[in-house]
Structures are given as C-alpha cells and as structure tokens.
Amino acid sequence: MASGVSGSASWPLRLAVCAVLVAGVAALGSAATAPEIPTWYRGLAKPFWTPPNWLFPIAWTTLYALMGVALFRLWGRPPGTPGWRRAIGLFLAQLALNAAWSPVFFALHAPVPALAIVLALVAVLALAFRAALRVDRIAGWLLLPYLAWVCYASTLNAAITVMN
C-alpha cells in the first residue's frame, strides 16, 4: 500500500484525515436531524416502507465507516493512477451533497429541495462508484451499500414530498 499521496502523508495521518472528514459530515447530519425526529419528522406522513427510526443511525454509522475506508484506499493510490483525481473529486462532490441533504430536509423542513439534492447525490455517487472501481476495486465496492441506501432514501424523500 502506498504510504501517502506523493509521500506527503503517512498512512496514519491519511487515515485520521479521512476519518475526521467523514465523521464531520456525519456529525453535521446528526446535528440537523436529531432534534427534528421527535417533532417535525414525527408529524410527517411517511410511506409504508419507512424503516423504524432506530435503524437510521445504525445504517448511517456503517455507511460512513465504509466511506471513510473507501476514501482512505483511494487517497492511498499513487496520484498518477489513471482516474485517481476523478475518483477523489467525485468522492468529495458526493460527500458535499451528503452534507447538504440533512440540513435542508430536517433543519429547513424542505423536502422538495432535499429531493433535488438526493437525486443529484445518487447521480454523483454512481459516478464516484464507477470511478473508484477503476482506481481501487475494494474502494469502489465499499461504496456500493451506500449507493443502494441512498437510492432507497431517495424513494423515501420522494414519497414524503408527495404525501405532505
């Protein structure tokens, strides 16, 4: 395994940066979401396929851990690897969309704009998955459960938009 990007970061530092970046996005989402679950979110009409509230933190914790490892693996590849910049860029773009969704949906109580964000997230994440597979197959496959969950979450967002 490469020791870092052009030797600039040892693997422990790279791992810490990946963990802090992904955990920061997770914390932002949690801060926007948690206060709204017992109040605003509870009062929304939701489709029958909505999972119980206790499942969301388990799913997201797992998915964020997989994302962190995927980014760590991608960043560890030599920068000259074909597609490396694209894979990292798409990963960061999807992470930014991920960070935007919870504050828009939960804090702003805006399911319609959140739906636009989650659909963009699905598209960018699918591109990130494909790009990651080309750079590091394991990193790519680590993103697949996340892509599946975001596709599922987009159906929930769409149904909540229609039902409310």
C-alpha positions as CSV (number, residue, x, y, z in Angstrom):
1,M,0.0,0.0,0.0
2,A,1.3,3.5,-0.8
3,S,2.5,5.5,2.1
4,G,0.7,8.6,1.0
5,V,0.0,11.0,-1.8
6,S,3.4,11.7,-3.3
7,G,4.9,10.8,0.1
8,S,3.1,13.8,1.7
9,A,1.0,11.9,4.2
10,S,1.8,8.8,6.2
11,W,-1.0,6.2,6.3
12,P,-1.9,7.1,10.0
13,L,-2.3,10.8,9.1
14,R,-4.2,9.9,5.9
15,L,-6.5,7.6,7.9
16,A,-7.1,10.3,10.5
17,V,-7.9,12.9,7.9
18,C,-10.3,10.5,6.2
19,A,-12.0,9.7,9.5
20,V,-12.3,13.3,10.6
21,L,-13.7,14.4,7.2
22,V,-16.3,11.7,7.1
23,A,-17.1,11.9,10.8
24,G,-17.5,15.7,10.4
25,V,-20.2,15.2,7.7
26,A,-21.8,12.6,9.9
27,A,-21.9,14.9,12.8
28,L,-23.4,17.7,10.7
29,G,-26.1,15.4,9.6
30,S,-26.8,14.2,13.0
31,A,-26.9,17.7,14.5
32,A,-29.5,18.7,11.9
33,T,-31.5,15.5,12.2
34,A,-31.7,14.5,15.8
35,P,-33.8,17.5,17.1
36,E,-36.3,17.1,14.3
37,I,-37.1,13.4,14.7
38,P,-39.4,13.7,17.7
39,T,-41.0,16.9,16.4
40,W,-41.3,17.8,12.7
41,Y,-40.3,14.4,11.2
42,R,-42.7,12.5,13.5
43,G,-45.6,14.5,12.2
44,L,-44.9,13.8,8.6
45,A,-46.9,11.3,6.6
46,K,-44.5,8.5,5.6
47,P,-44.7,5.6,3.2
48,F,-45.1,2.1,4.5
49,W,-41.6,1.2,3.6
50,T,-40.1,3.7,6.0
51,P,-37.8,1.8,8.4
52,P,-38.0,2.4,12.1
53,N,-36.1,5.4,13.5
54,W,-33.6,3.3,15.4
55,L,-32.3,1.7,12.1
56,F,-31.1,5.0,10.6
57,P,-28.2,5.6,13.0
58,I,-27.0,2.0,12.6
59,A,-27.2,2.2,8.8
60,W,-25.5,5.6,8.6
61,T,-22.7,4.7,11.0
62,T,-21.9,1.6,9.0
63,L,-22.1,3.6,5.7
64,Y,-19.9,6.4,7.0
65,A,-17.3,3.9,8.2
66,L,-17.3,2.2,4.7
67,M,-17.0,5.7,3.1
68,G,-14.0,6.6,5.3
69,V,-12.2,3.4,4.3
70,A,-13.0,3.9,0.7
71,L,-11.6,7.4,0.7
72,F,-8.5,6.1,2.6
73,R,-7.9,3.5,0.0
74,L,-8.4,5.9,-2.9
75,W,-6.1,8.5,-1.4
76,G,-3.5,5.8,-0.8
77,R,-3.2,5.0,-4.5
78,P,-0.4,6.8,-6.4
79,P,-1.7,10.2,-7.8
80,G,-0.5,9.1,-11.3
81,T,-3.0,6.2,-11.3
82,P,-5.4,6.7,-14.2
83,G,-8.7,8.2,-12.9
84,W,-7.3,8.9,-9.5
85,R,-8.1,12.7,-9.5
86,R,-11.6,12.0,-10.9
87,A,-12.3,9.3,-8.2
88,I,-11.2,11.6,-5.4
89,G,-13.1,14.6,-6.9
90,L,-16.3,12.7,-7.3
91,F,-16.0,11.2,-3.8
92,L,-15.6,14.7,-2.4
93,A,-18.5,16.0,-4.5
94,Q,-20.9,13.3,-3.3
95,L,-19.7,13.9,0.3
96,A,-20.6,17.6,-0.1
97,L,-24.1,16.7,-1.4
98,N,-24.5,14.2,1.5
99,A,-23.6,17.0,3.9
100,A,-26.2,19.3,2.4
101,W,-29.1,17.0,2.5
102,S,-29.8,16.7,6.2
103,P,-29.8,20.4,7.0
104,V,-32.1,21.1,4.0
105,F,-34.5,18.2,4.7
106,F,-34.6,18.3,8.5
107,A,-33.4,21.8,9.7
108,L,-35.1,23.8,6.9
109,H,-38.1,21.4,6.7
110,A,-37.7,21.5,2.9
111,P,-38.3,18.0,1.3
112,V,-38.6,19.4,-2.2
113,P,-35.1,21.0,-2.4
114,A,-33.8,18.0,-0.4
115,L,-35.2,15.7,-3.1
116,A,-33.2,17.6,-5.7
117,I,-30.1,17.2,-3.6
118,V,-30.6,13.5,-3.0
119,L,-31.2,12.8,-6.7
120,A,-28.0,14.7,-7.5
121,L,-26.3,12.6,-4.8
122,V,-27.5,9.4,-6.5
123,A,-26.1,10.5,-9.8
124,V,-22.7,11.8,-8.4
125,L,-22.4,8.8,-6.2
126,A,-23.0,6.4,-9.1
127,L,-20.2,8.2,-11.0
128,A,-18.0,8.0,-7.9
129,F,-18.6,4.3,-7.5
130,R,-17.7,3.7,-11.1
131,A,-14.6,5.9,-10.9
132,A,-13.5,4.3,-7.6
133,L,-13.8,0.8,-9.1
134,R,-11.3,1.8,-11.8
135,V,-8.8,3.1,-9.3
136,D,-9.2,0.6,-6.4
137,R,-11.8,-2.2,-6.7
138,I,-12.2,-2.6,-3.0
139,A,-12.8,1.1,-2.5
140,G,-15.4,1.0,-5.2
141,W,-17.2,-2.0,-3.8
142,L,-17.2,-0.3,-0.3
143,L,-19.3,2.4,-1.8
144,L,-22.0,0.1,-3.2
145,P,-24.0,-0.4,0.0
146,Y,-24.0,3.4,0.4
147,L,-25.3,3.8,-3.2
148,A,-28.0,1.3,-2.6
149,W,-29.1,3.0,0.7
150,V,-29.1,6.5,-1.0
151,C,-31.3,5.1,-3.8
152,Y,-33.7,3.8,-1.1
153,A,-33.5,7.0,0.8
154,S,-34.4,9.0,-2.3
155,T,-37.6,6.9,-2.6
156,L,-38.5,7.9,1.0
157,N,-37.7,11.6,0.3
158,A,-39.9,11.5,-2.9
159,A,-42.8,9.7,-1.1
160,I,-42.6,12.2,1.8
161,T,-42.6,15.1,-0.7
162,V,-45.8,13.7,-2.4
163,M,-47.5,12.7,0.8
164,N,-47.0,16.0,2.6
